[in-house]
Each structure stands twice: as structure tokens, then as C-alpha cells.
Amino acid sequence: MTTATAPRAALDWRLRFAALSLIWGFSFLLIKVGTEGYAPFQVTLGRLLFGTAVLAVAMAVKRERLPRGTRTWAHLTVAAFLLNALPFSLFAYAELTIPSTLAGICNATSPLWGMALSLVALSEDRPTRLRVAGLGLGFLGVLTVLGAWQGFTGLDARGTGMALLASLSYPIGWIYVRRTLAGSGRSHLSLTGAQLLLATLQLAVVTPLFTSVPTAFPLLPLLAVTALGALGTGFAVLLQYGLVAEVGPTTAQMVTYFIPVIATAAGVTLLGESLTWSTPVGAAIVLAGAALTQLRPRERGSGAPGHDGPAEGARILQRST
């Protein structure tokens, strides 16, 4: 009986892994479509509204309550800004001037930024030759994607800079969460729901200051924003939560390496974005470098605190790419 149920369980998590990869990979296409009808801040606000609604329903079904404590909410306010409000807005503004394919590849640099920052901010993350080599290889890939040998000709520096800054914001937020909220014993669903609620409130304050109320509500961009929030920010968090619980954060984190591939395929085939040889080659180098930066000493394996334990799980769940 055990052998009969094992294949179904394995197939089940792989299907959910594939679904999560597709959802997050298509997020950059949905951002691009959304910004064709709405201002970037409006896209981000709508994304957070729908994402928060999904998590609110999940919390109600599971009878989860929002966390308590002024200190916890203060830390979550910072986390909401660094992990949601800021990067979501930066990606939306970036895609006004850069293709969704480039935004997806810039997103893949997050592990590189994270490795570089963790060596400074987290004493337990020791540098190794492979990880340092991965860091160098990854940024070589970034230069390849951007066409550095051509003097970055035809590249929108502002949009690309925003996308890279958004990718940098994630590991800064991860490190902050790891130092302040990891190991608190509170439910990941409760913390993430509160975090998205706070990010929504932040955008609700900022958006009216920089945009006016839309005079029209074009359907396709509205559907894109709805899907971006409900699927890419809400449902995806629930999928990731289940994957971390079932197969562990290390395996679940591998979804990061599929996102730029899917984002590139979606942008080229559905949006007709151009693709030169340097984009896929550079993306492959970035992913190879990012994979090397995730290698850790064997003695600090899946059970080590701060790696594949609760803290690492919290780090992954906070992302909501």
C-alpha cells in the first residue's frame, strides 16, 4: 500500500512545483500587460489587494489569526516594504521601458545579491571558493545579458537599474526577516498575511500621491493585475508553503531557476519581445552562478538552524515574487 501511494505523492509535489514555476515565470508578462492600462503604482496596489484577499480567505479557512505584538508588527512593516511594496513597484516601473524578459532575468540575480550580503550581515554564512566563484560567474552573466562589450548599447539604464534594485531589495528583506522574525514560533501564513496587508496599506497611501483615479478600466490589463495578485502573490505563496512543508526549502527554492526561463519564453512568444543570443546565454551563466552561491558546507545540511530549518523556510515564504 505504501509503494502504491508514493508515486502519486511524488507526482503531486512536482505538479505543484511546475505550477509555481509557471505562475511566477508569467508574473513579468502580467506586469507588462498591466502597465499598458494602469500606472505602475496602481498595478502594484491591485496586485497586493488581490494577493492579500487570497491569503485572508486561506487564514479564515484555517482559522489563523493575525500576529500580535507591537514589535512584531513594526518588523513586519519593514519586511512589507522591502519584500513587497518596494520591489513590486520597482518592477512595474522598470517594465515601462524594458522587456519582461529582461526583468525576469534581473530577478534571477537575487541569490547573487543575497550571497554577497549574507557574507557581511550573517556570521553563520561562511564564504567558500565555490560560492565566491559562483558570485563572480553570476555577475559575469549579468554583464553578458546587458551586452557590456557593446557599451550597453540600446539598453535603458534607468529601467534596468530599477529591476536590479528590486532584485537587491529581496535579499535585504530576507536578512532583515531572518534577524528579527525567524524562529518566533508564529505561523508562516499568519506572518505573510499580515505582511501583505501592511504592504497593501503602504501602497494605498502612496498611490494617490503619484497617480490619479483611472478614467477607464481596460479589461485585459485589469485581468492581468487580478491574475498577478490572486495567483502570483496570493495562491503562489500557498503553493510554496505546501512545497516547503513537503519537500523542504532547498528543493522548493529551486523554482527560482525556472522563473527566468519561463519569463523569457512567455515574453518572446506571447508579447513578441526580441531576443538576442546574449540574453539566453547570459541568463544561463547567471543561473549557474546563482546555483553555486547556494552550495553550503556538508556539515551544515538540511537540519542546521538558519539554513534548511524554520528560518530558511520563513525566508522563502516571505518572497511572493
N, C-alpha and C positions, 0 to 999 in steps of 0.2 A: 504493500500500500504506500509505503514511503517512496519507493522508486517511481511509482506512477504519478505522484503529485510533484516531484522535484522538477521535471521538465516544464510543467505549467508555471511553477513559481519563477523559474529562470526566465521563461518567455515573458512573463508578466512584467518583471522589472526592466527587461530590455525594451519592451514596447513603451513603457513609461519613460525610459531614458531617451528613446528615439523621439517621442512626442515632445519632451522638454527641449531637446536639441532643435527641433523644428520650430517650436514656439519662440524660443529666444533668438534663433537664427533669423526668423522672419520679422522680429521686432524692428530691425533697422529699416526694412521696407515699409512697415506700417508707420514709422515715424516720418519717413519721406512723404508718404501719401497724406498723412495727417497735416503736415505743414503746407501742403498745397491748398488747403482750405481754411486753416486756422493759424494764428500766431503761435510761435514756439511755446510761450508760457501757457497758452490755452491748451495746447496739445498735452503738455506735462500735467496740468491741473486735471484735465479729463482722464488721463491715464491713471493718476493717483486716486481719483474719485471712484472709478470703476474697480481698480485693484483693491482699494480699501473695502468696498462693498462686498466683494467676493470673500475676503478674509472675515468680515463681520458676520456673514452667513455661516462660514465654517466655524467660527467661535461660538455662535449661537447653537449650532447643531451639536457641538462637543461640550457645550456648557462651560466654555472657558471665559474667564473674567480678565479684564484689563489689569495690568500690574499695578501695584500700589507703591506709594513712597515718593516723596518729592525728589529725592536724589536719583531714583530710577528714571523718573520722567525727565529730569534735567539731562541725564546721559542719553536718553532716547531722542531728545530734541536735537542734540548734536549729531547723533547717528542718522537721524532722518534727513538732516541737511547734507551730510557727507555721502550717504549711500543712496539717497533717493532724489531729493529736491534739486541738489546741485548737478549731479551727473545726468539726470534725465533732462534737465533744462539745457545743459551744455550740448548734449547730443542732438536735441531738437534744433537748437540754433545752428549747430555745425552743419546739419543736413540741408540747411537753406542754400549752402554753397558747395558742399562736397557730396559725392555719390554715396549711397547707402553702403556700397561695397567697401569703400574706404573707412567709413565709420565702424563697420563690423570688424575690420582688421585692426583698427586702432583700439577697439575694445579688447582684443586679444593680448594687448600689451600689459593688461592689469597684473598678471602674475609676475611680469618682469619688474614693474614698479614695486609690487609687493615684496619681492625678494630683496630688492635694493633697500627698501625702507625697513624691513624686518631686521636686517643685519645691524641697523643703527638703533632701532626702537625696541627690539625684543631680544633680550640677552640669551634666551634659550635657542635662538636660531643661529647656529654656527656656520660660517662660510666654509665651503669645501671647494676643491678645484673644479669639480663638475658643475656646481651651482654658479660659480663665478664665470666659468666658460659659457654656461647657458645664458647668463645675463649679457655677456658680450655678444654672443651669437644672436640673441633676440633683438638687440638694438641694431645689429648689422642688418637684420631682416627688415626692421623699420626703415632704415635708410634705403634699402632696396625697393621697398614698396613706394617710398616717396620720390624715387629717382634722383638720389643725391648726386650721381655722376653727371646729371644733366643740369645741375644747378637748380633743382626743384622747379623746372620749367612747367608752366601750366597748372601749378599747384596753388590752391587757395590756402595761404598760410594761416589766415585767421580761423577758417573753418576747421582745418586740420589740427591747429593748436587747441581749439575748443574740445575736439574729440579726444585728443591725447590727455588734456587736463581732466576730462570726465573719467577717463580710464585710470588716471592717477588718484582721483578722488575716492575710488572704491577701496584700494588697499589702505589709504589713510583712515577711512572709516572702519575697516576691518580691525586694524590695530587698535583704534580707539575702543571699539566694542570689546575686543579681547582683553583690554586692560581694565575696563570698567564694568562690563556686564556678564562676561563669560563666567560660568561656574556659580551663578547666582541662584540656581535651582528653579528659576521661573520657566514656564512653558515657552518654547520657541515660538509657537503660534501666537501666544499672548503678547510676547515682546514684539514680534514682527507686525502684528495687527496694530499695536499702539504706535509703532514707528511709522507705519504708512499713514495712520491717522494724523500724526504730527506733521509729516511731510505734506499732506493734503492741506492742512491749516496754513502751513508756511506759504504754499503756492496760492492759496485763497487770499492771502494778504498781499502778496507781491503782484499777482497777475493784474488786478485792476489799476495798479500804479503805472504799468507799462503798456497796457492794451486797452482797447475799448470793447464794448459788448458787440459781438458779431451781428451784422445786419442780416446775414443769411446763414443757413446751416446746410452746406453741401453734403449730400448723403454719403458719398464714398469716403471722403476724409473723416466724417463722423463715425462711420463703421470701422475705419482703421483705428481711430482713437479708442473706440469701445473695445475692439479686439486687443489692442495694445495693453489696455488696462486690465480687462477681465481675464484675458489669457496670459499675456506676457508678464503682468505684475501680480495678479492675484492667483489664478489657477496654477501658474508655474511654480509659485512658492510652495503650494500644497504638494505638487508633484515632487519637488526637490526634497521637501520634508520627508515624504514617504521613502524616497530613494536613500536618503542618508540613514534613516532608521533601518532599512532592509539590507543594504549592501555596504554601508559605511560611507563616510565623507570622501575618502580617497577615490573610490570608484565613481561616486556621484559627481565629484569635481571634474571628472574627465569630460563632462559635457562642454566645458569651456573651450575645448579644442575643436569641437564640431561647429561652434557658432559662426566663426568667420567663413568657413567653407559654405555653410548654408546661406549666410548673408550674401556672399559673393554670387552664388548660383541664382538666388532669388532676384538680386539687383540686375544681373545681366539678362536673365530670361524673361522676367516679368516687367521690368522697368526700362529695358533696353540700354542700360548703362554700359559704357565702353570698358574694355578690359585689355590691358597690355600685358606682355609676358612678365614684366617685373612685379605685377600685383600678386598672382598666384605663387610665383617663386619666392617673393619676399614674405608672403603670408606663411608659407611652409617653413621658412627659416625662423620666423617669429615663433611659430608653434613648437618647433624643435627646441629652440632656446627656452621657451616657457616650460616645456616638459622637463628639461634638465634642471631648471631652478626649483622644481618641486621635489627633486630627489633629496632624501634625508638619510642620515646615518641609520644603519640597520637596527642598532640597539634602541633607537627611538622610534619604534614602529607604531603599529595601529593602536596600541593601548597606551601610549605615552601621553601624559597630560599636556595639553596645549598643542597637540598635533592632531591625531585622529580621534581624540576624545571629545567631550562636550564643547570645549572652546572652539575646536575646529568646526564642529557641526554648526555652532552658532554663527561663525564667520561666513560659512557658505549660505546659510538660510537668510542672512541679512541682505544679501545682494539684490535680488529681484531685478535682474538686468532687463 
